[in-house]
Amino acid sequence: MAEAFQSPRGFHDILADDSRRFRRVSATIRRILESHGFEEIVLPVVEFADLFQRSIGENTDIVQKEMFIFKDRKGRILALRPEGTAGAVRAYIQHRLWTQRPYHRLFYEGPMFRYERPQAGRYRQFHQIGAEVFGSESPAADAELILMTEKILKELSISAEIQINSIGCRKCRPLYRKALLEFLEGVSSNLCRDCIERKEKNPLRVLDCKVDSCQEAVANAPATVDFLCDECKDHYKILREYLRESKVKFVENPRLVRGLDYYTRTVFEAISKKQETAVIAGGRYDYLVEELGGPPTPALGFAVGVERLMAELGKEGDQRHLYLVIPLGDALAYALRIAESLRKRGEAVEISLRRGGLKKQLEFADRIGASYAVMVGEDELRGGYYTLKDLKTGEQKRIEFGSSEDEG
């Protein structure tokens, strides 16, 4: 017997039970985004690798260690997308979307790819839903994204803490960088090897390191908010006022910086209390459009980790309200008509293709997680009805085919 194929490590199948949770998460987020005026954009999963090197930052772990990079037949270097913002910005510039209207609200959904060690909630192929706003510098836009974050958490009944911070702009960031470098020099002996390199190239990323010794070393590092220029201070102040007026619960985290180079001013994360990791995260990137060849354009966005939200839901609520129609004897044609009438009502209906008596058919219905069994035999055919059994309560009743009860 030939050896069976398996999926590559970190690339997982989402089977039927999990796919229902996947679609529930996706449908909930899409509905909230569309209710706020966001429009979908479908982005390619492959881009030129230098798009991510320029946008995410050459010194980030994603670019240095985690990208899937390959050459095409002409020797051009391509990459499977590790995140969605860079592709959305590329599309915004390529199609000159700023010529169509003053600002755009876009969202996208699909797989992302990062070569990292697979573990619980972390895969090499994973799925994100991202939202981006181009053309608004108002802190109201920041507040709206954080408000939507809270809505997503509430509608999916996920317990998480929303953390916010401001990391400044081109004007005030250099002052903070200098102060942080001086601090890190004093604690460098306690930093991991990666952070010793980060310290020279992008010291803010040391604050984002998850190694325990590094977190302890930077516990007393200077806070970004203490070095903000007047404009960034005002922006952050107004953002907090808007959030309070909107009754959004949040916590200020002066160590929150996010791991990508393009962020400016507002950054935020929703930290799951169950997984103790970010399930939704984002912020501003006011210079990225310009840096990638477009006009100066303030912008911001967030990304939602679909698998991470799925893990929060557990198995509760996964069972479908499935009707299993069980043909008995010579009533198959009649059973097909009944099945179709139930589908027209909007129900999920499956016709049993198994052979065997009623007892075995009901055991099969239980195995596939059906909610109702619809029994259709020769007596039902002659009498013009079907027998409906609630498989949870055991209640059973006759329903006249074509009656008001049958039509729902």
C-alpha positions in Angstrom: 0.0 0.0 0.0 1.4 3.4 -1.0 2.2 5.9 1.7 -0.7 8.3 2.3 -0.1 12.0 1.6 -0.3 14.5 4.5 -0.6 18.2 4.4 2.7 20.1 5.0 3.4 21.0 8.6 1.5 24.2 9.6 -0.9 23.9 6.8 -4.2 22.6 8.2 -7.5 21.4 6.9 -10.6 23.1 8.2 -13.1 20.3 8.4 -16.9 20.5 8.5 -17.4 21.0 12.2 -14.7 23.7 12.3 -15.8 25.3 9.1 -19.2 26.2 10.6 -17.3 28.2 13.3 -15.1 29.7 10.5 -18.1 30.9 8.6 -19.8 32.2 11.7 -16.7 34.3 12.5 -16.4 35.5 8.9 -20.1 36.3 8.5 -20.2 38.3 11.8 -17.2 40.4 10.9 -18.3 41.0 7.3 -21.7 42.1 8.5 -20.2 44.6 11.0 -17.7 46.0 8.4 -20.5 46.4 5.8 -22.7 48.2 8.3 -19.9 50.8 8.7 -19.7 51.4 5.0 -16.6 49.2 4.2 -16.4 47.7 0.7 -14.7 44.4 -0.1 -11.5 44.2 -2.2 -10.2 40.8 -3.3 -6.4 40.8 -3.2 -3.9 38.3 -4.8 -2.1 36.0 -2.4 1.2 36.5 -4.3 3.0 39.8 -4.5 6.5 40.9 -5.3 8.6 40.2 -2.2 10.1 43.8 -2.0 6.6 45.1 -1.4 6.7 43.5 2.1 10.4 44.3 2.6 9.7 48.0 2.1 6.4 48.2 3.9 6.7 45.8 6.9 10.4 46.5 7.4 13.6 44.6 6.5 14.5 44.2 10.1 11.2 42.6 11.2 11.0 38.9 12.0 8.4 38.5 9.2 10.8 39.7 6.5 13.9 38.1 7.9 12.6 34.7 9.0 8.9 34.1 8.1 8.2 34.9 4.5 7.6 32.2 1.9 9.8 33.5 -1.0 10.3 32.0 -4.5 11.3 32.9 -8.0 9.1 32.8 -11.0 10.3 31.5 -14.4 11.7 35.0 -15.2 13.7 35.1 -12.0 11.5 37.7 -10.3 11.3 37.3 -6.6 7.7 36.7 -5.3 6.3 36.0 -1.9 3.1 34.5 -0.4 1.5 37.4 1.5 2.3 37.4 5.2 -0.2 40.1 5.9 -2.8 42.2 4.0 -2.1 45.8 4.6 0.8 46.1 2.1 -1.3 44.5 -0.7 -4.2 46.9 0.1 -1.9 49.9 -0.1 -0.3 48.6 -3.4 -3.8 48.3 -4.8 -4.8 51.8 -3.6 -1.7 53.2 -5.4 -1.9 51.0 -8.5 -5.5 51.9 -9.2 -5.2 55.5 -8.2 -8.2 55.2 -5.9 -7.6 58.6 -4.4 -8.9 60.1 -7.7 -12.3 58.6 -7.2 -13.3 59.9 -3.7 -11.7 61.7 -0.7 -11.4 58.5 1.3 -11.9 54.8 1.0 -13.1 52.1 3.4 -11.9 48.7 2.2 -11.9 45.2 3.7 -10.4 41.9 2.5 -10.5 38.3 3.6 -8.3 35.3 2.9 -5.2 33.2 3.8 -1.9 34.6 4.9 1.4 32.7 5.1 4.3 32.9 7.6 7.0 30.3 8.2 7.0 30.1 11.9 6.8 27.3 14.5 3.3 25.9 14.4 1.6 25.8 17.8 -1.9 26.3 19.3 -3.7 29.0 17.3 -0.6 29.7 15.1 -0.2 28.2 11.7 1.9 28.7 8.6 -1.3 29.2 6.6 -3.8 31.2 8.6 -6.8 33.4 7.7 -7.3 37.1 8.4 -10.0 39.6 7.7 -8.6 43.1 7.4 -10.1 46.6 7.2 -8.3 49.7 5.9 -9.3 53.4 5.8 -7.4 55.6 3.4 -7.6 59.4 3.4 -8.7 60.3 7.0 -6.4 61.8 9.7 -9.2 62.3 12.1 -9.0 60.4 15.5 -12.7 59.7 14.9 -11.6 57.1 12.3 -9.3 55.5 14.9 -12.1 55.4 17.4 -14.5 53.8 14.9 -12.1 51.0 14.2 -11.7 50.3 17.9 -15.5 50.5 18.3 -15.9 47.9 15.6 -13.3 45.8 17.4 -15.5 45.9 20.5 -18.6 45.0 18.4 -16.9 41.9 17.0 -15.9 40.7 20.5 -19.4 41.3 21.9 -21.2 39.7 19.0 -19.0 36.6 19.3 -19.2 36.6 23.1 -15.4 36.8 23.4 -13.8 38.0 26.6 -10.9 40.3 25.7 -9.2 43.5 26.8 -8.7 46.3 24.3 -5.3 48.0 24.8 -4.3 51.3 23.1 -1.2 53.4 22.9 0.3 56.2 20.7 3.8 55.7 19.3 4.2 59.2 17.8 5.1 60.4 14.3 8.2 61.4 12.3 8.5 64.6 14.3 8.6 63.1 17.8 9.7 59.5 17.3 13.4 60.4 17.0 13.4 61.9 20.5 11.8 58.7 21.9 14.2 56.5 19.9 17.2 58.2 21.4 15.8 57.9 25.0 14.9 54.2 24.4 18.4 53.4 23.0 20.0 54.9 26.1 17.8 52.8 28.3 18.4 49.6 26.3 22.2 50.1 26.6 21.9 49.8 30.3 19.9 46.5 30.2 21.4 44.9 27.1 23.0 42.1 29.1 19.5 40.8 29.8 18.2 40.9 26.2 17.9 37.9 24.0 20.2 37.6 20.9 17.4 38.8 18.5 16.8 41.9 20.6 20.5 42.8 20.8 20.3 43.1 17.0 16.9 44.9 17.1 18.3 47.4 19.5 20.5 48.9 16.8 18.2 48.6 13.9 14.7 49.2 15.3 14.7 49.6 19.1 10.9 49.9 19.4 10.7 46.2 18.4 12.5 45.2 21.6 9.4 46.3 23.5 7.3 43.8 21.4 9.5 40.8 22.2 7.7 38.0 24.0 10.8 36.5 25.7 10.3 36.7 29.4 13.8 38.1 30.1 13.3 40.9 27.6 9.9 41.8 29.0 11.4 42.0 32.5 14.3 44.1 31.1 12.1 46.7 29.5 9.5 46.9 32.3 10.9 50.4 33.3 11.6 51.6 29.7 10.5 55.2 28.9 7.0 55.4 27.6 6.2 56.6 24.1 3.4 58.9 25.3 5.9 61.0 27.3 7.7 62.0 24.1 4.7 62.9 21.9 4.7 66.2 20.0 1.7 68.5 20.5 -0.1 67.2 17.4 0.2 63.6 18.5 -0.8 64.5 22.0 -3.9 66.1 20.8 -4.7 63.2 18.5 -4.3 60.7 21.3 -6.3 62.9 23.7 -9.3 63.3 21.3 -9.2 59.5 20.5 -9.6 58.7 24.2 -12.4 61.2 24.5 -14.3 59.7 21.6 -13.9 56.2 23.0 -15.2 57.2 26.4 -18.2 59.0 24.7 -18.9 55.8 22.8 -18.7 53.7 26.0 -15.8 51.6 24.7 -13.8 50.0 27.5 -10.1 50.2 26.9 -6.8 50.1 28.8 -3.7 52.3 28.0 -0.6 50.2 27.6 2.6 52.3 27.3 4.5 49.2 26.1 2.3 48.5 23.1 4.1 49.2 19.9 3.1 46.3 17.4 5.7 44.4 15.4 5.5 46.1 12.0 7.6 49.2 11.0 4.8 51.1 9.3 2.8 52.0 12.3 2.5 55.6 13.5 0.4 57.3 16.3 -2.4 55.0 17.3 -1.8 51.3 17.9 -4.3 48.9 19.5 -4.8 45.2 20.3 -7.6 43.1 21.7 -6.0 40.6 24.0 -7.9 37.4 24.6 -8.3 36.5 28.3 -8.5 32.9 27.3 -5.4 32.7 25.0 -3.5 35.7 26.4 -2.7 36.8 22.9 -3.9 39.4 20.4 -7.0 38.3 18.4 -7.6 41.7 16.7 -4.9 44.3 16.2 -4.1 47.4 14.2 -3.3 51.1 14.1 -2.3 54.0 11.9 0.3 54.0 9.1 0.1 57.6 7.9 3.4 57.4 5.8 3.1 54.0 4.1 1.2 55.1 1.0 3.7 57.8 0.3 6.7 55.5 1.0 5.4 53.0 -1.5 5.0 55.6 -4.3 1.6 57.1 -3.7 0.6 60.6 -2.7 0.7 61.6 1.0 -2.3 59.8 2.5 -3.2 59.3 6.2 -4.3 55.7 6.7 -5.2 53.1 9.3 -6.6 49.6 9.7 -6.8 46.4 11.7 -6.6 42.7 11.1 -8.6 39.9 12.7 -7.1 36.4 13.2 -10.0 34.1 12.2 -8.5 30.9 13.7 -7.8 32.7 16.9 -11.4 33.8 17.2 -12.5 30.3 16.3 -10.5 29.0 19.2 -12.5 31.3 21.5 -15.8 29.9 20.4 -15.1 26.3 21.4 -17.5 23.7 20.1 -20.6 25.4 21.5 -23.2 26.2 18.9 -21.6 24.1 16.2 -24.5 21.7 15.6 -26.5 22.4 12.5 -30.3 22.5 12.5 -30.1 19.7 9.9 -33.2 17.8 8.7 -32.4 14.2 7.7 -35.1 12.9 5.4 -35.3 9.1 5.7 -37.1 7.3 2.8 -38.5 3.9 3.8 -39.9 1.3 1.4 -40.9 2.7 -2.0 -41.4 6.3 -0.9 -38.1 7.8 -2.3 -39.8 10.0 -4.9 -42.2 11.4 -2.3 -39.3 11.9 0.1 -37.4 13.9 -2.5 -40.5 16.2 -2.9 -40.6 16.8 0.9 -36.9 17.4 1.1 -37.2 20.1 -1.6 -40.1 21.8 0.1 -38.1 22.0 3.3 -35.2 23.5 1.4 -37.5 26.2 0.0 -38.3 27.1 3.6 -34.6 27.8 4.1 -33.8 24.6 6.0 -30.6 22.5 5.6 -31.8 19.1 4.4 -30.0 15.8 3.6 -31.6 12.7 2.1 -30.3 9.5 3.8 -28.5 7.4 1.2 -28.0 4.5 3.7 -29.9 1.2 3.6 -31.4 -0.3 6.6 -34.3 -0.2 9.0 -35.6 2.8 10.9 -33.5 2.1 14.0 -30.2 2.2 12.0 -31.4 5.3 10.1 -32.0 7.1 13.4 -28.6 6.1 14.7 -27.1 7.5 11.5 -29.0 10.8 12.1 -27.5 11.1 15.5 -24.0 10.4 14.2 -24.2 13.2 11.6 -25.6 15.7 14.2 -29.0 16.1 12.6 -31.6 18.0 14.7 -34.7 16.4 13.1 -35.5 13.2 11.3 -38.2 13.3 8.6 -39.6 9.8 8.2 -41.3 9.1 4.9 -42.6 5.6 4.3 -45.5 4.0 2.4 -48.0 5.0 5.1 -46.9 8.6 4.8 -47.1 8.4 1.0 -50.6 7.1 1.1 -51.7 9.6 3.7 -50.1 12.6 2.2 -48.1 13.5 5.3 -44.6 13.0 6.8 -43.5 12.1 10.4 -41.2 14.7 12.0 -39.1 13.7 15.0 -37.1 16.1 17.2 -33.9 14.2 17.9 -33.1 16.3 21.0 -36.5 15.9 22.8 -37.7 12.8 21.2 -41.1 14.5 20.3 -42.7 13.1 17.2 -45.7 14.3 15.1 -47.4 14.0 11.8 -47.4 17.0 9.5 -49.7 17.2 6.5 -47.6 17.8 3.3 -48.6 21.3 2.0 -50.3 22.4 5.2 -49.7 25.7 6.9 -47.5 23.9 9.5 -45.5 22.3 6.7 -44.9 25.6 5.1 -43.4 27.0 8.3 
